[in-house]
Amino acid sequence: MSSVVVARPRPTRAELEAARGGTIPDLVAPDLRVLFCGINPGLYTTAIGCHFGRPGNRFWKALHLAGFTERLLDPSEQAQLLARELGITNLVARTTATAAELSPAELRAGATHLRGLVADLRPRWLAMVGIDAFRVGFDARDAVMGRQPQTIGGTGLWVLPNPSGLNAHYQLIALGEAFGELRRVAFGPRAAEAPIARLEVTGTQSGNPVEA
């Protein structure tokens, strides 16, 4: 399935600065298979109104490599995730230039709000993208990547690597494999094999300090 995506102009410096402190709507619906949870929106994401919108962020490539999507989606096509039983929210709604600007209190308050959202929407899995924020927000200092022992009601918790280009610990293929492990659990053994060999891995592997 092909799709023509119209190129968007990059936000101006003034538009990026105007995004500071703003928010971006969640992409959610009841009974999703996986609700992905970013740390918080970055300036670029809020400026264009698309989750994980900064070109250096590898979230959309990791989704495709893992087999969650049959082709690489542009952030502007994010609404198509709902038909695939996938959604996106954030631990903290406030837009910042970097996640380092968030206080521990904000992360913990975000986790409290997130628990309420999950209780209302009942996704099968909540996948937190970024282990450090998860450890602080959920008071789980010993948490490791992958499936977590705790749940939120009937919703399982999973921690994925941060797909920011700044995360040098995970190259793109490793990100795809980490996301793929969740896909196989969420969609079962009949899920299609991940298309890692079919995606040309030439995307940005590093980025500047503006996160998702």
Secondary structure, DSSP 8 states (H G I E B T S, - for coil): ------------HHHHHHHTT-----B--TT-SEEEEES--BHHHHHHT-TT-STT--HHHHHHHHTSSSS---GGGGGGGGGGTEEEEES--S-BSSGGGS-HHHHHHHHHHHHHHHHHH--SEEEEE-HHHHHHHTT-TT--SEEEEEEETTEEEEEE---STT-TTS-HHHHHHHHHHHHHHHH-TTS----GGGS---S-S---S---
